[in-house]
Each structure stands twice: as structure tokens, then as C-alpha cells.
Amino acid sequence: MLNLDSMFYPKSIALVGASPDEKKLGSIVLKNIIDSGFNGEIFPLNLTATSILGLDTYKDYEDLPSIPDLALIAIPAEFVLDVLEKIIQKGTKNVVIFSAGFKEAGSEGLALEQKLSEIIKKNSTDDATKINVLGPNCLGFVNNLFPLNVTFSQPVNKKGNLRFISQSGAIASSVFDWAEYNEVGFSEFITLGNKTDLNENNILQYFYENDISSLTQEEGSSGLVPIGMYLESIIDGKEFINISKKISAKNPLFLLKPGKSSESKKAMQSHTGSIAGEDYVLDVALKKAGIIRCDGIEDFFDLAKVFAWEKIPKGKNIAIISNAGGPAVLSSDFVAEEGLQLVRFDDETRNELETHLPRAASILNPVDVLGDALAERYESAIKTLIVDDDVHSLLIILTPQVMTQIEKTAEMIGRLSFEYGKPIICSFMGGSHIAKGEKVLNKFKIPSFRYPERAVKAIAKMCQWGEYRNAINTNSETQTLESESDFFEQKQNQGSDSAEIISSILTTDRKNLDSFEANQILEAYGINTPSTKKCESIDNAKSFVQENNFPVVLKISSPQMLHKSDEGGVIAGIDNNEKLDESFDRLKKIIDGMGDSSINAIQIQKQVTKGLELIIGSKKDLVFGNVLMFGAGGVLANLIEDRNLGLIPLNKVEVITLIKNSKVNKLIEGYRGEKGFESEKLVDLILKFQKMINSNPEISEADINPVILNDDGIWAVDGKMILI
Amino acid sequence: MLNLDSMFYPKSIALVGASPDEKKLGSIVLKNIIDSGFNGEIFPLNLTATSILGLDTYKDYEDLPSIPDLALIAIPAEFVLDVLEKIIQKGTKNVVIFSAGFKEAGSEGLALEQKLSEIIKKNSTDDATKINVLGPNCLGFVNNLFPLNVTFSQPVNKKGNLRFISQSGAIASSVFDWAEYNEVGFSEFITLGNKTDLNENNILQYFYENDISSLTQEEGSSGLVPIGMYLESIIDGKEFINISKKISAKNPLFLLKPGKSSESKKAMQSHTGSIAGEDYVLDVALKKAGIIRCDGIEDFFDLAKVFAWEKIPKGKNIAIISNAGGPAVLSSDFVAEEGLQLVRFDDETRNELETHLPRAASILNPVDVLGDALAERYESAIKTLIVDDDVHSLLIILTPQVMTQIEKTAEMIGRLSFEYGKPIICSFMGGSHIAKGEKVLNKFKIPSFRYPERAVKAIAKMCQWGEYRNAINTNSETQTLESESDFFEQKQNQGSDSAEIISSILTTDRKNLDSFEANQILEAYGINTPSTKKCESIDNAKSFVQENNFPVVLKISSPQMLHKSDEGGVIAGIDNNEKLDESFDRLKKIIDGMGDSSINAIQIQKQVTKGLELIIGSKKDLVFGNVLMFGAGGVLANLIEDRNLGLIPLNKVEVITLIKNSKVNKLIEGYRGEKGFESEKLVDLILKFQKMINSNPEISEADINPVILNDDGIWAVDGKMILI
């Protein structure tokens, strides 16, 4: 386990590349350290200057009078490796490398970064010797709890309950500027840069182990320690999910990650019916880990504010109070769109509102306190709703009309929020005038958004995390863990034949299994495939028919032909001898035309009676491992875009949920008079399929398309597999 | 044609309800008129005060020394009608009623408003006597071109090229506050209130006739006169489309209208397979009229700014310049999501960028000028791209890093924008620091958004309008008009039988046509229905089979049974005499059980061979008239949500496009080896169906479900109609 305490709470700091030129990075960092109030020892290193900012300088790292807890490197990339070796020799264990010019700067930089990585690994033989390096190409970090600002960015020092991890330094500078404007405080802001050594998982682990909730809660804040992340890549998906899960059970994690739309686009354009783009997988993984995904930068900022300042609503019931009908109606739209609910007030609440509001006011939800509402009228409406247990959160909309008391209303809302602690989000709509109200709201830690749709969206995402937290803190997590271990124990009992088939193929340079081989593996895991046989001649085919009867299907069994149907390699519906002869001849000719002597067989298969066509597949994701895909098969697959993903292994409950959430589930259950199918068989097949994937790490991709579910059972009609 | 010139450019104004109390509406309005610089005559009316704000007052409207062009009413609702009569008697033709307490305030108010409407109508017998009333329950209007502020809102007087129409006064006050903060000017802002008399169509017509483009264009503005609308209802959909079309051909119209999501929700929940919620219809109508719809208030504000300030991009090619990689990558995502394209720079442009930028910079799109970019480096990148004809718009992203010259960069962007005139949108990301840059950008009329996703979205919507304008200004409009008249001429030649059937039903109190009747009407318009006959007895059925052969379908022909299949009222696949006997008996029993003597017939129908099941329907929309719906039928209908709407009449090209854009089109065209169908037959059937709907205004709803398209032809298997 890493110990990063002396990284983020160092007693002494050395700065290699300290500079007397106040425009240089090495000067700005030094000034930031001093200005942030750090009162440990500081050792600036510079080859020529004898003193910088009133501090004595050193020429060489080995000359330092003591071993600094933390070394900062702010010199050109080509000198970094030598200096790092010296730092390590001296005994410093924590290093921040600001320098750019590594893997982000082309092949030379990449080579340099590989050497950097080697130096770190070579010297980190165990927990005791472990060298911790942040960067290179990073902005450093801010720890407002210490306090210490080790960045070359605009100083920020407002303490608060937010924590940030950002792969990009530029995003950090925007967050700092945003935080200043919005008077939002944070505790730690750690930038990762190129992640040669320390990555998001290390920092998350550090955050998880260092509970700062008691240090950061001020009056009016959420009582949580939310973590905002901006990541361009995820190093180890499984570890990321594990540590995130532990954190999300107590505190919200929200993530901004590029690649969303372009990936989705790619996914939508792919017509293979196979696993969708990686970004869909990320969504599944985030859901599992309870991480709230941001749709954009605005979302990221909005969530930072609400998670920092407001308590999580107990549920989805929202009440809206507005001094204008239009924005209230618009907001109701967004409430529906975001899956929240407008509370239906009970008689008591309605009577209470009626007593305090003018006759023309609307006492239904949204409550319209009318355009001439002063702070007092807003107050009586809020006081009525804030004690109503059916109301889980309040949205207060204010338009700056001629009578409107902008600041007084804000002040009153702030007071009531402190007093009752129920989540309140505001939307003061406008610009110059309402800005004064926003300032007041900021003081009381009430998030206000200029557009009510932003407020509604933020509440919805708070509820999304709230639901995750509730679920994980009841019993679903333990259930999952149990079933998972259950799953892994059973997996060894089956599929012993599969290893043989796979290893025999691995000795060749083939990667695609032919459908005959794929079916053998499926059968080894107890998945039914229709009776089948390879036929060297028409006589083999005829004896197969004698055993299995018509109708049958003839297929070319070749790993070269992955899309058999499209290439005329499948002939179905053969129900008499004449057709059988004719079809066999036709396939024979195709094979001869392919000129590949290795294809020496035609496969005959019992045709499965009609039923519902489904698809089940899996694909190894580089970050998150094996991903399961389930959906409608056949012609439907391409029409209804029914791709439902899960990370393998899913337990039985998760498999059932996956099926229930699919579009094709309507047909499985049967509707509008059509009869349905037994979904137990399907659940069973998916569990077996998962075991097969898990037990055979050499399988890179697999799919069964179609799986036919009918009254007789469930059949894997056509399997495909690709090895790594 | 209305003449609203003396409403919006009055030479004299009377204010009924002028008040000496400066907190009262009647005082604020008066002060606003004076402060706005109005230099015509003003007549304040008040029962007790002799002078208000230095102006002599009058007690009675008839005492006024001359006939005011415009009368303003700011007194309680119950006194409004009397005063209005006096105003009309005096000869004033233009009235603004601020007073609330009309239809928005319950049944008494509604009655009052109806009387108000009667007074207006009674006195408006022709164009010459027409009384124009704005409101009641409105905020009045601002005309910065005059200048004149006839509202009780915060004064605003920055002149600009934007025009606004708002049903809500509160939205107006938010727009005013937003405009002040963002330094955005506008020409007219007209609030509609309850729209007893003047509505959006009147104001749009007025805007259309009053070309103000030469009066409002300043250096740096878009050269357009954009119109922003906030509407909660649309009075006359067809007129709205007509006038909007004329405007959109020259200037952008953008609309914010509530009801979007809640309506969509309702629509999604409806499982009738029938026409979707009204909001979908609105989308179709807006598309036809070239109106850009806003997804929320933020969108509304964003579009106001870009349409006012930036020229419309020539196409979808966007180039991004950023001093930070993260936001640039995120923006690329949004570019894809919004359907824009990142330009691929040619060699010349890449070389030019390479010459001016540091080696570590990215010269691909997005261009990364690196975190230490000063204004100069931004400038050389912009100068290179702004002259590249492949670049249609530029997005400049700036994060406030330590070296960043925020204001200087903004100033430089402004200068280049003036010089080259190519659309530039900025995203300066952050809060306090970047605000200074925004101020500079505002001066140069460069829109800047704190989140790049907003900028990308705004550019996409500019392009959306640009495409509409280009299309309408080439030839598509004339084509449409020709085909429409064509359409109406032909419609009389067919369907003479239908009038008879319908009128005979209208004499009863039935509204639902039975399928026998519906089929007769369909046939009258040349739509094929399978041979059918009503059978009093099993003998009738048998003689039908002798003529038409098996297989046949038996149905209960009853207007009481709209969902025959669900109620066991349809038996298909009858292919022998035994089944025929049995089925006939079964239906007979159901009919007997229904105990309705009027049901005396079972319908026998030739069963249509298998084919593609489609649905075609229509429904009268209260605002936009008859709406056509086309999509997948049968089981697919409910799985793939394939509802494609158009406003009747669609010309042939529009019908083809409707089909092409449907999801089921994949199956019509045939794919993955399956063969397709002849879509001409489908187009023809839809045109005939439209004629039927258009010629029979008594039909409120109609649908054919399924329409079966197969190799033999196209068949309306089951028609339903509901009369008004």
C-alpha cells in the first residue's frame, strides 16, 4: 500500500530549477509555495543565483543539508533523468515533475518517459523503497488542508470539501478560476499529467484512506467529500471500479471523460451487431462503480457545486417555487425529462399555501408566487414546503421583475436552508441584477444556476448517486460478492474439452475458430447446439438426415468465412433429398472457387424450429476486461439497436436485470396477444456462456448469433470465436 | 392587413392609471416612457392627482385635448372594460392592457376576457376601424428604434438587431437583465400576455413588413435581424407556418416553447401505435417553417447572442484552436455529436501552422497552441485558418493559465473578426479572470461561452438555419407550392362515394366507422383492400370462398370493437371448410354475448399473403390541422418506435423523404441479403390516403394497420376511422 502522506504533507521541499526570473515556472512555483503558507523547510536549487525570494539556494541535490520529503522538478526534460537519480540517491521518496517534453511530445519524448519509468521501477523494490512520482507534464497539486500550493497556476486557497483529480493542468486552471468566481472551496487538487507512476487509482486509494470529512465541513455544506475527476484515460479498469465502488458507497464521485460522442458515433455506425464502442463499456463500468458521468464541462462544474454544497435529496420528489409562470412550466418539462417527479401536494400543504399566498397564485406544483412576490411571500411558500416530508428537494426560480427583492430573497433562502437542511437549488435568471443575489446565495452555499434546466439536471444527478448509495449500503453489494465467488468456484467443473480445442488451434497461426469448433466449445459448457456433423460427401449428409430427419441446414465450415449468410455460405430450409443434393453441389462449388485446400468440409445441421432470435456475445475490453453483450438477433438486431452490456461476471440477478432492460424483452415476455417464452433458459445459457469466457482467457471475442429461444428449448445456432 | 405603426411609433400616449406612488405600476410605466426619450405628447390619467412627474393629469379619457395614438391601461381588471369603451369612443386605435386578472385568474377572469374580446370585435368592423389591443396581462413593449419603453420593467435601451416576441413578461425581465450583463442590444421586445387580440402571427407579420436591417447593423454584428420567440401556445398553426416561412427565408427565427418533454413522455407512454403527442407535431411544423427550436432557456440566450453577432457559417466545417488539450478533445466530441465536422487541413494550411507554432503544438484540428501561448501565437494560428476556405467557422478555446494574456487575446480576436468577417465563437473557460476577456469580446460582438459545448451547439444551430435558408432560396419552395396546388386540383376527382357514407353516419350519433365502411371509403380513393363481404350466414361465407379461395380471415365488423385482435374478434389463417365452420360459430357466440342487436354481421376477407407490415394514419391537430403518420406496423411498431410525421398535404418528394427517414425503410429497401419491396406503391398509397383525408374534413382520425406491402401489391388490410 502506498503512503502518500509525505507527498501531500511534506515537512521539507526541494525545488530543482528554482528561478529568480519571476515569469519562469521555477519562480512561480516557489512563490506559490511560500504564499500558500507552507512553514516547513524549502530548498531552492539553481546553478547560478545564490538567493531566490530571500531563500538560500543550492547547486546540487546531494549538497542539501537534510533529506527533503518532496522534490519538485522544473527543468527541461532532457535533464530530468539525471536529477531524478540524484534525488533518489539522496533518499527523497516523493517527486513532482512539472517538465513537459515526454510521451506527449513524440517518439523521442516517449523514449525518455520509458527510461523515466525504468528508473522509478528499478528503485522501487518494495513498499519501503517505493518512489512516488507525480507527472511528468503535470501542474502539480494543491492541498488547502495543509496548506500547500505546489503548482504554477493562479493561487487559490479557499478551503472546502471538494477533492479533484485531473489529468489536465489546463482544466485545473479553469476550475481554479471558476472556483474563485463562485466562491467554492476545495481541499485537494491533484493533477496527474502523463501518469508514468502515480495514476488515478493511487490517488483514489489515498483519498479513500484519508478521511477528511471532519476537517472540511462548514455550515451549509453538503456533509460529503465529493471527488471530481477529469480523466482522458483509465489505467486499470478493474482496480478503478473496485476503489471507486468503495468511495461511492460514502461520497459522490463524478467524472468528465472525453471520447463520449465520437466513440458513440463510431459505435452507431458499426453494423456488425457486435459489441459497441468502448465508450458504452465505460458507461456500464461507471454505473457499476456508482460514478456519475458528466455530459460536458458545464455538468462538471454544476455537479461540483451541488455535491459540495447541498445535501442529497431523499428521493425524486421535487417542488418548484417561481415568481413567473413561463420558467416554471419549462422546468416541469425538464423534471419529466430527467426522470424526477413533481410532488402532488396533499390537502394540508395546499391549504397552508392557500392561506399565505394571494388568490391568483398557483398552489399546485410548480407554485407560482406571482410576479410581484416580495421576499416575504417566497418565504411563506418555502416554509410550507420545506417541512412537507413528501418534498425531497426545492427548486426556487426567480426572475428579476420590477418589485423583486433579489438580495433579500437570497438572504432569506440562505437562512431557511441553514435552519432546515433540506436540499435547495436556485435558479436566479438573468445577468447583471441577479448576480447580486447569486453572491448572497454563494455565501450561504446555495447553488444557483442562471437556467432552471441546469438546476433540474443537477438535482437529477444528485438523486442518481443517492440511489446508488442507498442500494449499495443495503444488501446488493454483499449479494454480488457472494454470487461472484460462487461463480468462480463452479467454473472449473465444466469445459474441460475446450482447453484442448483452443490449445490445438493456438499451435497454428489461426485466430478464428470455425463454427464446428465453436460449437464443440459451447457444448462443453452445456450450451445446446443443434445436432451437426461435418460431411466429406453427400453420403455423410444423407446418413445425418436419416438420424435427424429434415429440415436441415448446410453451411460452409470455414474460419475464412465469418459472415457466411452474406456470402451465400448457408442454405437453410432443406426439406427433401432433391434440395439436399442441389444445395450440397452449390456449396461444393463455392468451396472449390475459394481455392483453399484446408476447407474440406461442409457442415450439416438440424434446422431449429422457428422461435425468437437473440444474440449473445462477448469482447475483451482493454481497460475493463470481458464485456457481455445481449440483445435482439436476426433482422431485428439492426433495426432496434438493442445492445445491452455488462461486465463479466454478472451474477444471476444482474443477468435477469440485463434481460429485463433490453428492448427485445417485450417479445420474450410476449405482448399484444402473442405468447412469450421461458426466460429461465436464457438466463441459464448466459451464465454458461460467461463461464466459458471466464475459463478461457484466450477467447478475445465470441458471439452466438442467432440464439433461438422457442418452446422446445434454447439453441446456439451459430457460434463464432476469435482467439487473442 | 393590420397597421401597427402607430402602436409601436405613437406620436402621443395616454396612460390610464398613472400614479404618483413611485412603487406603483402606473408610475413606473410613466417614468420609463419619459426616460426612454419619447418626445411626443404624454397624457397621464388619474382621478385625484393633478400632476405626476411634472406632467398635467386628466380625469377622464374624453377630456383629452387630442386623440392619442396609443392608450395604456394600468388599472384593476374590473375597470378595464369601461375604460376601453371610452378609449375607443375617443378614436384611439392602439391599446396596451397591463392589467392582470383575466383568463389566467379563473372563471370570473375568463368571463371578463370574453367580454373584452367582444368589445374589440364589435368595434373592429373593417381595416379602418380595427382596434389593436396588446395583452391583457402583458408587460407592454420596448421599441429601441424609436426609442420608447412602454413596460414596467427595468429600463433597457441598448439598440441592436434582435427582435423578441414573448408571451411571458417574466421571461422578458430575465432577457433584459441578461442583455445588460452581456451587452447585447435589441430593437423591439413585444410581450403578448393573454393574446385576446394581437398574437404572435400579427407581430410576425408586422416584423416581416417592417424591414429594419438597415437601421440596426453595427460593425461586428451578424447582418441579420433575428427574431427570438417565447410562446406557450400557438394560435393558428397554418398562418404561423406561412408567415414564419417567409421570415426564415431571410432572417433566423428561434423559438422557446414549453411542453416539449412532458408531451414527449406522454407520447412515449402511449401504446396505441397512433399519432404521437402534439409536441412531435410542433417539431414537424417548425422544421417546415425553418424555425430553430431551443432546448431550454440557455439555448434561447445562446442563440440570441450568436444570431445577433456572428455571420452564419457557410457550412459545417469547424476549426478549433485551444491552449489546452483536454477541452479541445472534449469539443471534438461535441462537434461529432452536433453533426458538425472538424476540417481536415490541407498541406498548405498545415505547413503554415507548422511555420508559426512551436514543435510541440498540434497542427491538426483541433490546433493546440500549448499552455504558454501568448496572444501572438493565437493570432498566427487564427490568421492561418481564417483565410482557409475549407474552414467555415472558428472556435477559440482559452483556459486561464499562468502565462495567458486574457484581455490581449480577446482584443486581437476582436480585431481579426472585424477584419475578416468569418464566424468566430469563443469559449473562455473559467470565472473571475476570464470575465475580463469576455467584456472585451462583447465589445467586438464575439459570442463567448464558458463551456465549449455551448459554443459548438450554437454553431450547429446556426448551420441548421443556414441550410434551411439555402434550401428555401434555391428551388424547393416553388416545387412544394406547385405540387400542393396540383394536389388540391386532383382531389375532387375521386372518392365521391365517401361523402355519402360519411353523411349517412353523421345522421346517427356514431363516431367510429366499422371496418367495412372504412374499407369502402379507402376503395373510393383507389386504395386496395382485400376482397371482403359481410356474411349473414355461413352460406354467405362459403360462397365468398368459392369466388376468392382460401385462406380467408373472419372478423367481427363492429364499430364497438376498435381493437378486434386483442378481443378475439379476428380469426386468420382459415384454409379449409372445417375451420371456416368452427370459426364462424365462435364469432357468432362472441356477438351474441355482446348483446347488441345492431351487430348482425361477420365480415369475411381474403387473407393477404405475407409481406411487410406498415401503418399509415392521420389525426387532426388542433393547431396545425391534419397530420400524417407513417411507420412500421404489426409487432415491430411497438418495438422500434417508428413514428414519422408530416403535415398534410405532403408532396411526392416529401412523402418519399418521409419513407426514407423511417426506421422501417431498411426493410423496405431490403438488407443483409433479404430482398426489398417496391416503394412506389407505398408512395402512391400515401398520396391517395392524403387525398381522402383532405377531401373529407369530417374524418378526425384514420389509420390503416396493417398496410401489407408484398410482391403482389399493397393492401390496406384493416382501416379504422373516427369522425369529428
Chai-1 contact restraints between the chains, C-beta under 6 A:
chainA,res_idxA,chainB,res_idxB,connection_type,confidence,min_distance_angstrom,max_distance_angstrom,comment,restraint_id
A,I28,B,V402,contact,1.0,0.0,6.0,A-B,restraint_1
A,A105,B,A360,contact,1.0,0.0,6.0,A-B,restraint_2
A,F152,B,V402,contact,1.0,0.0,6.0,A-B,restraint_3
A,S153,B,V402,contact,1.0,0.0,6.0,A-B,restraint_4
A,S168,B,G326,contact,1.0,0.0,6.0,A-B,restraint_5
A,A170,B,A324,contact,1.0,0.0,6.0,A-B,restraint_6
A,A170,B,G326,contact,1.0,0.0,6.0,A-B,restraint_7
A,A170,B,G371,contact,1.0,0.0,6.0,A-B,restraint_8
A,A170,B,T399,contact,1.0,0.0,6.0,A-B,restraint_9
A,I171,B,G326,contact,1.0,0.0,6.0,A-B,restraint_10
A,S173,B,T399,contact,1.0,0.0,6.0,A-B,restraint_11
A,S173,B,P400,contact,1.0,0.0,6.0,A-B,restraint_12
A,S173,B,Q401,contact,1.0,0.0,6.0,A-B,restraint_13
A,S174,B,T399,contact,1.0,0.0,6.0,A-B,restraint_14
A,S174,B,M429,contact,1.0,0.0,6.0,A-B,restraint_15
A,S174,B,G430,contact,1.0,0.0,6.0,A-B,restraint_16
A,D177,B,P400,contact,1.0,0.0,6.0,A-B,restraint_17
A,D177,B,G430,contact,1.0,0.0,6.0,A-B,restraint_18
A,D177,B,G431,contact,1.0,0.0,6.0,A-B,restraint_19
A,D177,B,S432,contact,1.0,0.0,6.0,A-B,restraint_20
A,D177,B,H433,contact,1.0,0.0,6.0,A-B,restraint_21
A,W178,B,G430,contact,1.0,0.0,6.0,A-B,restraint_22
A,W178,B,G431,contact,1.0,0.0,6.0,A-B,restraint_23
A,E180,B,G431,contact,1.0,0.0,6.0,A-B,restraint_24
A,E180,B,S432,contact,1.0,0.0,6.0,A-B,restraint_25
A,Y181,B,G431,contact,1.0,0.0,6.0,A-B,restraint_26
A,Y181,B,S432,contact,1.0,0.0,6.0,A-B,restraint_27
A,P258,B,V329,contact,1.0,0.0,6.0,A-B,restraint_28
A,P258,B,L330,contact,1.0,0.0,6.0,A-B,restraint_29
A,P258,B,D333,contact,1.0,0.0,6.0,A-B,restraint_30
A,K260,B,D333,contact,1.0,0.0,6.0,A-B,restraint_31
A,S261,B,D333,contact,1.0,0.0,6.0,A-B,restraint_32
A,S261,B,A336,contact,1.0,0.0,6.0,A-B,restraint_33
A,S261,B,E337,contact,1.0,0.0,6.0,A-B,restraint_34
A,S262,B,D333,contact,1.0,0.0,6.0,A-B,restraint_35
A,S262,B,A336,contact,1.0,0.0,6.0,A-B,restraint_36
A,K265,B,A336,contact,1.0,0.0,6.0,A-B,restraint_37
A,G296,B,E453,contact,1.0,0.0,6.0,A-B,restraint_38
A,I297,B,Y451,contact,1.0,0.0,6.0,A-B,restraint_39
A,E298,B,Y451,contact,1.0,0.0,6.0,A-B,restraint_40
A,A324,B,A170,contact,1.0,0.0,6.0,A-B,restraint_41
A,G326,B,S168,contact,1.0,0.0,6.0,A-B,restraint_42
A,G326,B,A170,contact,1.0,0.0,6.0,A-B,restraint_43
A,G326,B,I171,contact,1.0,0.0,6.0,A-B,restraint_44
A,V329,B,P258,contact,1.0,0.0,6.0,A-B,restraint_45
A,L330,B,P258,contact,1.0,0.0,6.0,A-B,restraint_46
A,D333,B,P258,contact,1.0,0.0,6.0,A-B,restraint_47
A,D333,B,K260,contact,1.0,0.0,6.0,A-B,restraint_48
A,D333,B,S261,contact,1.0,0.0,6.0,A-B,restraint_49
A,D333,B,S262,contact,1.0,0.0,6.0,A-B,restraint_50
A,A336,B,S261,contact,1.0,0.0,6.0,A-B,restraint_51
A,A336,B,S262,contact,1.0,0.0,6.0,A-B,restraint_52
A,A336,B,K265,contact,1.0,0.0,6.0,A-B,restraint_53
A,E337,B,S261,contact,1.0,0.0,6.0,A-B,restraint_54
A,A360,B,A105,contact,1.0,0.0,6.0,A-B,restraint_55
A,G371,B,A170,contact,1.0,0.0,6.0,A-B,restraint_56
A,T399,B,A170,contact,1.0,0.0,6.0,A-B,restraint_57
A,T399,B,S173,contact,1.0,0.0,6.0,A-B,restraint_58
A,T399,B,S174,contact,1.0,0.0,6.0,A-B,restraint_59
A,P400,B,S173,contact,1.0,0.0,6.0,A-B,restraint_60
A,P400,B,D177,contact,1.0,0.0,6.0,A-B,restraint_61
A,Q401,B,S173,contact,1.0,0.0,6.0,A-B,restraint_62
A,V402,B,I28,contact,1.0,0.0,6.0,A-B,restraint_63
A,V402,B,F152,contact,1.0,0.0,6.0,A-B,restraint_64
A,V402,B,S153,contact,1.0,0.0,6.0,A-B,restraint_65
A,M429,B,S174,contact,1.0,0.0,6.0,A-B,restraint_66
A,G430,B,S174,contact,1.0,0.0,6.0,A-B,restraint_67
A,G430,B,D177,contact,1.0,0.0,6.0,A-B,restraint_68
A,G430,B,W178,contact,1.0,0.0,6.0,A-B,restraint_69
A,G431,B,D177,contact,1.0,0.0,6.0,A-B,restraint_70
A,G431,B,W178,contact,1.0,0.0,6.0,A-B,restraint_71
A,G431,B,E180,contact,1.0,0.0,6.0,A-B,restraint_72
A,G431,B,Y181,contact,1.0,0.0,6.0,A-B,restraint_73
A,S432,B,D177,contact,1.0,0.0,6.0,A-B,restraint_74
A,S432,B,E180,contact,1.0,0.0,6.0,A-B,restraint_75
A,S432,B,Y181,contact,1.0,0.0,6.0,A-B,restraint_76
A,H433,B,D177,contact,1.0,0.0,6.0,A-B,restraint_77
A,Y451,B,I297,contact,1.0,0.0,6.0,A-B,restraint_78
A,Y451,B,E298,contact,1.0,0.0,6.0,A-B,restraint_79
A,E453,B,G296,contact,1.0,0.0,6.0,A-B,restraint_80
A,S565,B,G673,contact,1.0,0.0,6.0,A-B,restraint_81
A,D566,B,G673,contact,1.0,0.0,6.0,A-B,restraint_82
A,L639,B,I640,contact,1.0,0.0,6.0,A-B,restraint_83
A,I640,B,L639,contact,1.0,0.0,6.0,A-B,restraint_84
A,I640,B,I640,contact,1.0,0.0,6.0,A-B,restraint_85
A,G673,B,D566,contact,1.0,0.0,6.0,A-B,restraint_86
